[in-house]
Amino acid sequence: MLTAARILELSEARARELGERLVVFWVSVAAGSRSMLAREIQSLRGERWIVPLVPQRVPLFLDPNVVFTDLVRLFEEEEKQFENLPGDGAGKTLIILVLSRSEVELPRAPSPIPLPPWFPVHPGQEVLLYIEDLIRDARIGAINTEEMLLEDIAVELFELERVLLPRFEEACVERKSSAASIWSKLGLKQPVGDHLSEWRAALSEVSAPQSYRLTVGREPHSFLAALASLTARSSPDELTSLGQSLDDSLELKLPAGGVGSMVPLMYRSTSVKGMPGVGVTLMVTVFVIYNLMNAAAHAAAYPLFPVQLLGSLSRELLGTLSRLVQSVAER
């Protein structure tokens, strides 16, 4: 659940983008006390006109067809919450946060609503109003936002690198033919032994796994970086074959419960039925994370996205990495 401080930060950022005098955001609070959250928001808002409302006295927002009617009823029920707002309000945007226990199907289009005569902005007037779900729909999250869990992903990526390299080194000794097949596809110029020594030394020097990133370039700086480069120049059909070769060479087995990631599923070959294997999942997931981290380093160059989408994607990638580490570590 988002903290009061984070909700304030996100709502204010989105309100600036909208540029309206009155904005209403829906905030789903699945767990915890909504009343306590509202009090925390009030204590942190300072001079800002941000009013949290908790619909609980009468049944409201049960029918998506009367959402705006229920909103006006909520204003009237909670009139006291609009009293004693700081300052005279000149030039201020009034941000209303509807703290609901559940999500609701909000209207896609704005609707005219009559504001009460005592309302702090546009009193007694009819205004065209739009309600936006702050977490699910509002495009307010940069690719490097805290909900992306980039440091956690970096730590797990480093752990995957740490357990995968010895497996490949072992394959180069015990399964030379299958390991040589993988190595030939990587297209590296130096002998395998030289790269393995360099990659091993580079991993031993990592002191901050939370900042770990893949460096590809002309000569990849790690085994995962080399796999990311190979993935970038491979088609889905080629990845199916490469993934199987990786499974065979490193003797990768599905962990209990499988890997089950959506990410490789969306880059699956049309000739494949069911979920991709460990090798394909590993290659596609690492490639996606490589691109994501590069984009996060230049977040201002990319559009904003809904916070819920970013959080769901990051947890999916993090969970997939964790299951991949388990698969590689198991013998």
C-alpha positions in Angstrom: 0.0 0.0 0.0 1.2 3.5 -0.8 2.1 5.7 2.1 0.4 9.0 2.8 3.5 10.9 1.7 3.6 9.0 -1.6 -0.1 9.6 -2.2 0.4 13.3 -1.7 3.4 13.3 -4.0 1.7 11.4 -6.8 -1.6 13.4 -6.6 0.1 16.7 -6.6 2.3 15.7 -9.6 -0.8 14.6 -11.6 -2.8 17.7 -10.6 0.0 19.9 -12.0 -0.2 18.0 -15.3 -4.0 18.4 -15.5 -3.9 22.1 -14.7 -7.5 22.2 -13.4 -8.7 24.1 -10.3 -10.5 21.1 -9.0 -9.3 17.5 -9.4 -10.7 14.2 -7.9 -8.6 11.0 -7.6 -9.8 7.6 -6.6 -7.4 5.8 -4.3 -8.0 2.1 -3.5 -6.9 1.2 0.0 -7.2 -2.6 0.2 -5.8 -3.0 3.7 -5.3 -0.9 6.8 -7.4 2.0 8.2 -8.6 4.5 5.7 -9.4 6.9 8.4 -5.9 6.7 9.8 -4.5 7.2 6.3 -6.7 10.3 5.9 -5.4 11.8 9.1 -1.9 11.2 8.0 -2.5 12.9 4.7 -4.1 15.9 6.6 -1.1 16.1 8.9 1.4 16.1 6.0 -0.4 18.3 3.5 0.8 21.6 5.0 -0.5 24.6 3.0 -1.7 22.4 0.1 -5.5 22.1 -0.5 -5.7 18.4 -0.5 -8.8 16.8 1.1 -9.0 13.0 1.8 -12.5 11.7 2.0 -13.5 8.3 3.3 -16.9 7.1 2.0 -18.3 5.0 4.9 -21.4 6.5 6.5 -23.8 5.6 3.7 -23.5 3.1 0.8 -21.9 5.0 -2.1 -20.2 4.2 -5.4 -21.9 0.8 -5.8 -23.3 1.7 -9.3 -20.9 3.0 -11.9 -23.7 4.8 -13.6 -24.2 7.2 -10.6 -20.6 7.8 -9.6 -20.8 11.5 -10.1 -24.1 11.7 -8.2 -22.6 9.8 -5.3 -19.5 12.1 -5.4 -21.7 15.1 -4.8 -23.4 13.3 -2.0 -20.0 12.5 -0.5 -19.1 16.2 -0.6 -22.3 17.1 1.3 -21.7 14.3 3.8 -18.2 15.4 4.5 -18.7 19.2 4.4 -16.6 19.6 7.6 -13.6 18.3 5.8 -13.6 21.3 3.6 -13.6 23.8 6.4 -10.5 25.6 7.6 -8.4 24.9 4.5 -5.1 26.8 4.8 -4.8 30.3 3.3 -7.3 32.0 1.1 -7.0 29.5 -1.7 -6.0 32.1 -4.3 -4.5 30.2 -7.3 -4.6 26.9 -5.4 -5.8 23.6 -6.9 -8.2 21.7 -4.7 -7.2 18.0 -4.8 -9.8 15.6 -3.5 -8.7 12.0 -2.6 -11.5 9.5 -2.4 -10.1 6.7 -0.2 -12.1 3.6 -1.1 -11.9 0.1 0.2 -12.2 -1.3 -3.3 -11.7 -0.4 -6.9 -14.6 0.8 -9.0 -15.4 1.1 -12.7 -15.0 4.8 -13.2 -16.6 6.7 -16.1 -14.3 7.2 -19.0 -15.6 10.6 -19.8 -16.1 13.7 -17.6 -19.5 14.7 -16.4 -21.1 18.0 -15.4 -21.9 18.1 -11.6 -23.4 20.9 -9.5 -21.2 21.9 -6.6 -22.7 22.9 -3.3 -22.9 26.7 -2.6 -20.3 26.4 0.3 -17.7 24.6 -1.8 -14.2 26.1 -1.7 -13.8 26.4 -5.5 -16.5 27.2 -8.1 -19.2 27.5 -5.3 -22.7 26.8 -6.5 -21.6 26.3 -10.1 -21.9 23.4 -12.4 -18.5 22.1 -13.5 -17.3 19.4 -15.8 -15.5 16.9 -13.7 -13.4 13.8 -14.3 -12.5 11.2 -11.7 -9.2 9.4 -12.2 -7.9 6.3 -10.4 -4.6 7.6 -9.1 -2.9 4.2 -8.9 -4.5 2.2 -11.7 -5.0 4.8 -14.5 -3.2 8.0 -13.9 0.0 8.2 -16.0 2.3 9.6 -13.3 5.1 7.1 -12.8 8.5 7.4 -14.4 10.4 4.3 -15.3 12.8 4.9 -12.5 10.0 5.4 -9.9 10.3 3.7 -6.5 7.5 1.3 -7.4 9.8 -0.2 -10.0 12.0 -1.8 -7.3 15.0 -1.4 -9.4 17.5 -2.0 -6.6 15.8 -5.2 -5.6 15.8 -6.3 -9.3 19.5 -5.4 -9.5 20.3 -7.5 -6.4 18.5 -10.6 -7.8 20.0 -10.1 -11.3 23.5 -10.1 -9.6 22.5 -13.3 -7.8 21.5 -14.9 -11.0 24.8 -13.9 -12.6 26.6 -15.3 -9.6 25.1 -18.7 -9.7 24.9 -19.0 -13.5 28.6 -18.4 -14.3 29.9 -21.4 -12.4 27.3 -23.6 -14.1 28.6 -22.5 -17.5 32.2 -23.0 -16.4 31.2 -26.5 -15.3 29.6 -27.1 -18.7 32.7 -26.0 -20.5 34.5 -28.9 -18.8 31.9 -31.6 -18.5 29.7 -30.9 -21.5 32.2 -29.4 -24.0 30.1 -30.0 -27.1 26.9 -28.3 -25.9 28.8 -25.5 -24.2 30.8 -24.9 -27.4 27.5 -24.6 -29.3 26.3 -21.9 -26.9 29.6 -20.1 -27.0 29.7 -20.1 -30.8 26.3 -18.3 -30.9 27.5 -15.6 -28.5 29.9 -14.3 -31.2 32.7 -13.2 -28.8 36.2 -12.6 -30.1 38.4 -13.7 -27.2 38.8 -17.3 -26.2 36.3 -18.7 -23.8 38.8 -19.0 -20.9 39.8 -15.4 -21.2 36.2 -14.2 -20.9 35.4 -16.5 -18.1 38.4 -15.2 -16.1 37.4 -11.6 -16.8 33.8 -12.2 -15.9 34.7 -14.1 -12.7 37.0 -11.2 -11.6 34.4 -8.6 -12.4 31.8 -10.3 -10.3 34.2 -10.6 -7.3 34.7 -6.8 -7.4 31.0 -6.0 -7.1 30.5 -4.3 -3.8 27.0 -2.9 -4.3 24.7 -5.5 -5.9 21.8 -3.0 -5.6 23.5 -1.0 -8.3 24.3 -3.9 -10.6 23.7 -3.4 -14.3 24.5 -5.3 -17.4 27.1 -3.8 -19.8 26.8 -5.1 -23.3 28.8 -3.1 -25.9 31.1 -4.8 -28.3 32.5 -7.1 -25.7 29.9 -8.0 -23.0 31.2 -7.6 -19.4 29.4 -10.7 -18.1 27.8 -14.0 -19.1 24.3 -12.5 -18.7 25.2 -9.4 -20.8 26.4 -11.8 -23.5 23.1 -13.6 -23.4 21.2 -10.3 -23.5 23.2 -9.3 -26.7 22.4 -12.7 -28.2 18.7 -12.3 -27.4 18.6 -8.9 -29.0 19.6 -10.3 -32.4 17.5 -13.4 -32.3 13.9 -14.1 -33.5 11.3 -15.9 -31.3 12.0 -19.1 -33.3 15.7 -18.8 -32.9 15.3 -18.2 -29.1 13.3 -21.4 -28.8 16.4 -23.3 -30.1 18.9 -21.2 -28.2 16.9 -21.7 -25.0 16.8 -25.4 -25.4 20.6 -25.4 -26.0 21.0 -23.4 -22.8 18.8 -25.9 -20.9 20.9 -28.8 -22.2 24.3 -27.2 -21.7 23.7 -26.0 -18.1 21.3 -28.8 -17.2 18.6 -26.3 -16.3 15.4 -27.8 -14.8 12.1 -26.2 -14.0 11.8 -25.5 -10.3 8.8 -26.8 -8.3 5.8 -24.9 -9.6 7.7 -23.9 -12.8 8.9 -20.4 -13.7 5.6 -19.2 -15.0 6.5 -15.7 -16.2 4.3 -13.6 -18.5 7.3 -11.8 -20.0 8.7 -14.6 -22.2 5.2 -15.7 -22.9 4.7 -12.5 -24.9 7.8 -13.3 -27.0 7.0 -16.9 -27.5 7.5 -18.6 -30.9 4.2 -19.4 -32.6 5.5 -23.0 -33.0 5.7 -23.5 -29.2 2.7 -24.8 -27.2 2.5 -24.0 -23.5 5.0 -22.0 -21.4 8.6 -21.5 -22.5 11.3 -23.4 -20.8 13.9 -22.2 -18.3 16.5 -21.2 -21.0 14.1 -19.0 -23.0 12.6 -17.5 -19.9 16.1 -16.6 -18.6 17.2 -15.0 -21.9 14.0 -13.0 -22.5 13.7 -11.9 -18.8 17.4 -10.8 -18.7 17.0 -8.9 -22.0 13.9 -7.1 -20.8 15.6 -6.1 -17.5 18.7 -4.9 -19.4 16.5 -2.6 -21.5 14.4 -1.5 -18.5 17.5 -0.5 -16.5 18.9 1.4 -19.5 15.7 3.3 -19.9 15.5 4.0 -16.1 18.9 5.6 -16.3 17.4 8.1 -18.9 13.9 8.2 -17.5 13.2 11.8 -18.6 13.4 10.6 -22.2 10.4 8.2 -21.8 6.7 8.7 -21.1 5.0 8.2 -17.7 3.0 5.1 -16.8 0.4 4.1 -14.3 2.0 3.3 -10.9 0.1 0.0 -10.6 1.4 -1.1 -14.0 5.0 -0.3 -13.0 4.6 -2.0 -9.7 3.1 -5.2 -11.2 5.7 -5.4 -13.9 8.6 -5.0 -11.4 7.1 -7.7 -9.1 6.7 -10.0 -12.0 10.3 -9.5 -13.1 11.6 -9.9 -9.5 9.6 -13.1 -8.9 10.8 -14.5 -12.2 14.4 -13.7 -11.3 14.0 -15.4 -8.0 12.6 -18.6 -9.6 15.4 -18.6 -12.1 18.0 -18.3 -9.4 16.3 -21.3 -7.7 16.3 -23.3 -10.9 20.0 -22.6 -11.6 21.1 -23.3 -8.0 19.2 -26.6 -7.8 21.1 -29.7 -8.9 
